[in-house]
């Protein structure tokens, strides 16, 4: 079974190259995976969902 991991906002920004504000704008427009609340005010993203989003973006770039 694959290992499940979560990413914090700083890691998501680093991996995707997107700014914090862009990530939130894209989430609100349903263009980026939604965050999950892990405790109190702490949020994170499922690494698998962020990876899938990256693959979709890369695939779109290859098609033109």
NORHUDA-V847862 format. One record per run of one state. SS is the DSSP state (~ for helix, > for strand, _ for the rest). FROM is the first residue (numbers start at 1). TO is the last residue. If there is no record, write none. Layout:
# NORHUDA-V847862
ss=[SS/SS]
from=[FROM/FROM]
to=[TO/TO]
This chain:
# NORHUDA-V847862
ss=[_/>/_/~/_/~/_/>/_/>/~/_]
from=[1/6/8/9/17/20/29/36/40/42/47/64]
to=[5/7/8/16/19/28/35/39/41/46/63/64]
